[in-house]
Amino acid sequence: MRVIGGIILCILLSALDQTVVIPAVPAIANDLNGFGHLSWIVTAYLITSTVSTPLYGKLSDTYGRRRLLMLAIALFILASVACAMAATLEQLILFRALQGIGGGGLMSLAQAAIADVVAPRQRGRYQGYLATVWAVASIAGPLVGGWTSDHLSWRWLFWINVPLGLLAMFMCYRGLSQLQVRGGSARVDWGGALLLTVSIVAFLLAMSWGGDVYDWISPQIAGLALLALVAVAALVWQERRAGDPMLPPRLFGNRAYVLGVAASAMAALNIFLCIFALPLHFQLVRGADASESGLLVVPFLLSTVAGNFIVAGLAPRLGRMRGILTGGFIAAALGLLALVVISPSTPLALVLLAMMLAGVGLGMTMVGTLMTVQNVLERRDTGAGTGALLVLRSLGSAFGGALAGTLLTLEFRNALHACGVTQALDLGALRHGSEALAHLSPAVRDVLTGGVESGFRLIFAVGTVAALLALVIVRRMPDVALRSSVTEHAATLAME
């Protein structure tokens, strides 16, 4: 519990920093007199935190979790101070990128440290604690960010990281003092790190710019996609020849690890697909305002936490994860399928029930796949393997959000084309009021609204397919018994 206390604060810092800034973006733009490239306040953090995650994990396997975690927290605190003192938007974006480099270590090292001190069979209980913190931060972050920017100053959103970070540093320094360091010197695979960085940045930029800054079929997006593919191919070649690779090839020779990571990426895709689509569904289809839609999504977030605690109760009793993951993906698929068939006239209670069923299933699979993957890792690969899992989860999340936005926009544009509407309209016209649609006939407005409804059905249908595909992956995964001790070696069955 001494370890977990500091870890919880690290998770809180990481989760809050991804949600608390979003509602403050308009206030930041007004204060810094910069309205261009506002999305980079969030994107810069996302890219650098994702890129740095596997590097922290790999180095911590040699130099120890505590040393690397102290470095990550210190960098996070210093970058937060710099963000609070930023005088221009360009400075803030730069400091947010530096903050992301520290933030990437908070999550990966926290998860690896838990694997160091808690046996896989008991790990679900502690993952439930972390999931609760994450859900609270996801709910409280936008509320705190909005209130602070309205009544105080957006700069306080970064100043608050200083006392929290110092407390986390103190608790982690004490709590992780008993962890053994493997020792030796790591031969840093800088070539692999560079190629991994290029592939991640190219992919995330394609997901961020596609359908927004550039069309999905534009040369710019095609170039980014090609760059990502070439970098991945070069990374595979580099890791096979490196003396101490960033992503050890033996990880990907482990069938249970590969299938577990694939299922986890699918679960993350669906989580962010729902987080993107559900608030917009309540606003565009059911007429809720922004505050109401935020409150209506809370049951989904809380149900994902409930899914974590279900795993925490079942894992020690069953001792194996495949059955638990099977149940989770079935629940997720049923809940998403129910969201496909709902209509504007469907009672709100049934809509909430469907999204809670999906949330419980996805919560079970997110923590279940993490436990499965860490269970089959050798101790020397705990950091690297956990970091790789979190990176692929982040990529799955980015793809899920981008996919949902693309499908919704596509159906809306198809409806515009079917109506013969030539005026430039977008989803914001429906979201922010009817003025832009007032001149259109009721029949045309109905068609446009129907296009939006069709877009949401398509989004949840794709989510259902992804959940079913993950279910097939899980059923092909070796059903390895959960280890009862952190010192016990990973089962050889996983290598078959």
ChimeraX attribute file (.defattr): number of C-alpha atoms within 10 A of each C-alpha:
attribute: neighborCount
match mode: 1-to-1
recipient: residues
	/A:1	10
	/A:2	13
	/A:3	22
	/A:4	22
	/A:5	13
	/A:6	23
	/A:7	27
	/A:8	24
	/A:9	22
	/A:10	29
	/A:11	23
	/A:12	24
	/A:13	24
	/A:14	22
	/A:15	21
	/A:16	25
	/A:17	25
	/A:18	19
	/A:19	20
	/A:20	25
	/A:21	23
	/A:22	17
	/A:23	20
	/A:24	22
	/A:25	20
	/A:26	15
	/A:27	15
	/A:28	23
	/A:29	16
	/A:30	10
	/A:31	14
	/A:32	14
	/A:33	12
	/A:34	14
	/A:35	13
	/A:36	10
	/A:37	12
	/A:38	16
	/A:39	13
	/A:40	19
	/A:41	21
	/A:42	19
	/A:43	20
	/A:44	20
	/A:45	24
	/A:46	23
	/A:47	23
	/A:48	22
	/A:49	27
	/A:50	28
	/A:51	23
	/A:52	22
	/A:53	28
	/A:54	29
	/A:55	26
	/A:56	27
	/A:57	32
	/A:58	30
	/A:59	20
	/A:60	28
	/A:61	23
	/A:62	18
	/A:63	18
	/A:64	22
	/A:65	29
	/A:66	24
	/A:67	16
	/A:68	20
	/A:69	29
	/A:70	21
	/A:71	16
	/A:72	24
	/A:73	27
	/A:74	18
	/A:75	20
	/A:76	28
	/A:77	24
	/A:78	17
	/A:79	26
	/A:80	29
	/A:81	20
	/A:82	20
	/A:83	26
	/A:84	18
	/A:85	15
	/A:86	17
	/A:87	13
	/A:88	15
	/A:89	22
	/A:90	17
	/A:91	14
	/A:92	23
	/A:93	22
	/A:94	19
	/A:95	25
	/A:96	28
	/A:97	24
	/A:98	22
	/A:99	29
	/A:100	32
	/A:101	27
	/A:102	31
	/A:103	33
	/A:104	30
	/A:105	32
	/A:106	30
	/A:107	28
	/A:108	32
	/A:109	31
	/A:110	27
	/A:111	23
	/A:112	22
	/A:113	24
	/A:114	18
	/A:115	21
	/A:116	21
	/A:117	18
	/A:118	20
	/A:119	20
	/A:120	27
	/A:121	25
	/A:122	21
	/A:123	25
	/A:124	26
	/A:125	19
	/A:126	18
	/A:127	25
	/A:128	24
	/A:129	16
	/A:130	24
	/A:131	24
	/A:132	21
	/A:133	20
	/A:134	21
	/A:135	21
	/A:136	18
	/A:137	23
	/A:138	21
	/A:139	20
	/A:140	15
	/A:141	22
	/A:142	20
	/A:143	16
	/A:144	19
	/A:145	23
	/A:146	22
	/A:147	15
	/A:148	18
	/A:149	21
	/A:150	13
	/A:151	8
	/A:152	11
	/A:153	18
	/A:154	24
	/A:155	19
	/A:156	16
	/A:157	23
	/A:158	20
	/A:159	17
	/A:160	15
	/A:161	21
	/A:162	18
	/A:163	11
	/A:164	15
	/A:165	24
	/A:166	15
	/A:167	15
	/A:168	24
	/A:169	24
	/A:170	12
	/A:171	19
	/A:172	28
	/A:173	19
	/A:174	14
	/A:175	18
	/A:176	22
	/A:177	15
	/A:178	11
	/A:179	14
	/A:180	12
	/A:181	15
	/A:182	13
	/A:183	10
	/A:184	8
	/A:185	9
	/A:186	15
	/A:187	13
	/A:188	16
	/A:189	18
	/A:190	13
	/A:191	16
	/A:192	24
	/A:193	20
	/A:194	14
	/A:195	21
	/A:196	24
	/A:197	23
	/A:198	20
	/A:199	23
	/A:200	23
	/A:201	20
	/A:202	22
	/A:203	22
	/A:204	23
	/A:205	16
	/A:206	24
	/A:207	22
	/A:208	19
	/A:209	15
	/A:210	21
	/A:211	20
	/A:212	12
	/A:213	11
	/A:214	14
	/A:215	13
	/A:216	16
	/A:217	10
	/A:218	11
	/A:219	11
	/A:220	16
	/A:221	22
	/A:222	15
	/A:223	13
	/A:224	20
	/A:225	19
	/A:226	15
	/A:227	17
	/A:228	23
	/A:229	16
	/A:230	14
	/A:231	21
	/A:232	19
	/A:233	13
	/A:234	16
	/A:235	23
	/A:236	16
	/A:237	12
	/A:238	19
	/A:239	20
	/A:240	14
	/A:241	10
	/A:242	18
	/A:243	13
	/A:244	15
	/A:245	22
	/A:246	26
	/A:247	27
	/A:248	18
	/A:249	14
	/A:250	11
	/A:251	19
	/A:252	15
	/A:253	13
	/A:254	19
	/A:255	18
	/A:256	26
	/A:257	26
	/A:258	17
	/A:259	22
	/A:260	29
	/A:261	24
	/A:262	20
	/A:263	29
	/A:264	28
	/A:265	27
	/A:266	29
	/A:267	31
	/A:268	26
	/A:269	27
	/A:270	31
	/A:271	25
	/A:272	21
	/A:273	25
	/A:274	26
	/A:275	18
	/A:276	17
	/A:277	18
	/A:278	21
	/A:279	21
	/A:280	23
	/A:281	21
	/A:282	21
	/A:283	19
	/A:284	23
	/A:285	18
	/A:286	14
	/A:287	16
	/A:288	17
	/A:289	15
	/A:290	15
	/A:291	11
	/A:292	13
	/A:293	19
	/A:294	19
	/A:295	12
	/A:296	17
	/A:297	19
	/A:298	17
	/A:299	16
	/A:300	27
	/A:301	25
	/A:302	20
	/A:303	22
	/A:304	28
	/A:305	27
	/A:306	21
	/A:307	26
	/A:308	28
	/A:309	24
	/A:310	20
	/A:311	27
	/A:312	23
	/A:313	14
	/A:314	18
	/A:315	23
	/A:316	18
	/A:317	11
	/A:318	14
	/A:319	17
	/A:320	20
	/A:321	26
	/A:322	23
	/A:323	14
	/A:324	21
	/A:325	27
	/A:326	21
	/A:327	15
	/A:328	29
	/A:329	30
	/A:330	21
	/A:331	23
	/A:332	33
	/A:333	28
	/A:334	20
	/A:335	26
	/A:336	28
	/A:337	21
	/A:338	21
	/A:339	25
	/A:340	21
	/A:341	11
	/A:342	17
	/A:343	14
	/A:344	13
	/A:345	8
	/A:346	10
	/A:347	10
	/A:348	14
	/A:349	8
	/A:350	13
	/A:351	17
	/A:352	18
	/A:353	16
	/A:354	22
	/A:355	25
	/A:356	26
	/A:357	25
	/A:358	33
	/A:359	29
	/A:360	26
	/A:361	31
	/A:362	33
	/A:363	31
	/A:364	32
	/A:365	34
	/A:366	26
	/A:367	26
	/A:368	28
	/A:369	26
	/A:370	23
	/A:371	24
	/A:372	29
	/A:373	23
	/A:374	26
	/A:375	30
	/A:376	29
	/A:377	24
	/A:378	16
	/A:379	20
	/A:380	13
	/A:381	22
	/A:382	25
	/A:383	33
	/A:384	28
	/A:385	30
	/A:386	26
	/A:387	29
	/A:388	23
	/A:389	26
	/A:390	24
	/A:391	22
	/A:392	19
	/A:393	23
	/A:394	22
	/A:395	19
	/A:396	23
	/A:397	22
	/A:398	22
	/A:399	24
	/A:400	28
	/A:401	22
	/A:402	23
	/A:403	22
	/A:404	26
	/A:405	20
	/A:406	18
	/A:407	20
	/A:408	22
	/A:409	18
	/A:410	16
	/A:411	20
	/A:412	24
	/A:413	19
	/A:414	15
	/A:415	23
	/A:416	21
	/A:417	12
	/A:418	13
	/A:419	14
	/A:420	10
	/A:421	14
	/A:422	8
	/A:423	8
	/A:424	8
	/A:425	14
	/A:426	13
	/A:427	16
	/A:428	11
	/A:429	14
	/A:430	20
	/A:431	18
	/A:432	13
	/A:433	12
	/A:434	13
	/A:435	10
	/A:436	15
	/A:437	15
	/A:438	10
	/A:439	9
	/A:440	13
	/A:441	9
	/A:442	11
	/A:443	10
	/A:444	17
	/A:445	19
	/A:446	13
	/A:447	16
	/A:448	25
	/A:449	18
	/A:450	16
	/A:451	22
	/A:452	27
	/A:453	22
	/A:454	18
	/A:455	25
	/A:456	26
	/A:457	23
	/A:458	17
	/A:459	25
	/A:460	25
	/A:461	19
	/A:462	21
	/A:463	29
	/A:464	25
	/A:465	14
	/A:466	21
	/A:467	29
	/A:468	19
	/A:469	16
	/A:470	26
	/A:471	23
	/A:472	14
	/A:473	17
	/A:474	25
	/A:475	14
	/A:476	13
	/A:477	20
	/A:478	19
	/A:479	17
	/A:480	19
	/A:481	20
	/A:482	24
	/A:483	19
	/A:484	16
	/A:485	14
	/A:486	17
	/A:487	13
	/A:488	12
	/A:489	13
	/A:490	19
	/A:491	15
	/A:492	10
	/A:493	14
	/A:494	20
	/A:495	16
	/A:496	9
